[in-house]
């Protein structure tokens, strides 16, 4: 997950994140089995070209930005789909709503 400055789309670009995320995706693709990749938005979906779909799962949706979430991110059910795919592999589902410790 990358963050941007408010009102400045792509303000995280050209800071080295592209190289970093490419290397992480390549390492997961080569060294793991059954990874569930959630690719949100066109930039992330381009990374899907490097993922072996015979070994991994790829879920794609529009970017969750408030400006575009209504174009298909809302209601895509990626969180429940990811957990279903994990459970089918005998893995523990992700708690997407973790309980943070009280301060």
C-alpha positions in Angstrom: 0.0 0.0 0.0 1.4 3.4 -1.0 0.2 6.8 0.2 0.0 10.1 -1.6 -0.2 13.7 -0.5 -3.8 14.8 -0.3 -5.0 16.2 -3.6 -1.8 15.2 -5.5 -2.4 12.0 -7.4 0.8 10.0 -8.1 2.8 12.1 -5.6 4.5 8.9 -4.6 5.8 8.3 -8.1 9.5 8.5 -9.0 10.6 7.9 -5.4 11.8 4.4 -5.9 8.5 2.6 -5.1 8.2 1.2 -8.6 11.5 -0.6 -8.3 10.7 -1.8 -4.8 7.3 -3.1 -5.6 8.5 -4.8 -8.8 11.1 -6.7 -6.8 8.7 -7.7 -4.0 6.2 -9.0 -6.6 8.9 -10.9 -8.5 10.2 -12.5 -5.3 6.7 -13.6 -4.2 5.9 -14.8 -7.7 9.1 -16.9 -7.8 9.4 -18.2 -4.2 5.8 -18.7 -3.0 2.7 -20.6 -4.2 -0.9 -19.6 -4.0 -0.4 -15.9 -3.3 -3.5 -13.8 -3.6 -2.6 -10.5 -5.2 -5.1 -7.6 -4.9 -4.4 -5.2 -7.8 -6.4 -2.0 -7.4 -6.2 0.6 -10.2 -4.6 0.6 -13.6 -1.0 1.1 -12.3 -1.2 -1.9 -10.0 -2.9 -4.0 -12.6 0.0 -3.5 -15.0 2.1 -5.3 -12.3 -0.2 -8.3 -13.0 1.6 -9.0 -16.3 4.6 -10.4 -14.2 2.5 -12.8 -12.1 2.2 -16.5 -12.9 -1.5 -17.0 -12.9 -1.0 -20.8 -12.9 0.6 -20.5 -9.4 -1.1 -17.5 -7.9 -4.5 -15.7 -7.7 -5.0 -12.2 -9.1 -8.0 -10.1 -8.1 -8.4 -6.8 -10.0 -10.6 -3.8 -9.3 -10.6 0.0 -9.9 -8.6 2.1 -7.4 -10.2 2.6 -4.0 -9.7 6.3 -4.1 -12.8 8.3 -3.1 -12.8 9.8 -6.6 -13.1 6.4 -8.3 -14.3 3.8 -5.7 -17.8 4.0 -7.1 -16.6 2.7 -10.5 -16.3 -0.9 -9.1 -14.1 -1.0 -6.1 -17.1 -0.8 -3.7 -18.8 -4.1 -3.9 -15.9 -6.0 -5.5 -15.7 -8.2 -2.4 -12.0 -8.7 -2.7 -11.6 -9.1 1.1 -14.0 -12.0 1.3 -12.8 -13.5 -2.0 -9.2 -13.4 -0.8 -10.2 -15.2 2.4 -12.1 -17.8 0.4 -9.0 -18.4 -1.8 -6.8 -18.7 1.3 -9.2 -21.1 3.0 -9.3 -23.3 -0.2 -5.6 -23.7 0.3 -6.0 -24.7 3.9 -4.6 -21.3 5.1 -5.9 -19.0 7.8 -8.1 -16.2 6.5 -7.0 -12.6 7.1 -8.7 -10.6 9.9 -9.3 -7.4 7.8 -10.7 -5.7 10.9 -8.0 -6.2 13.5 -8.6 -5.2 17.1 -6.0 -2.6 18.0 -4.7 -2.5 21.6 -6.3 0.0 23.9 -4.0 2.9 24.8 
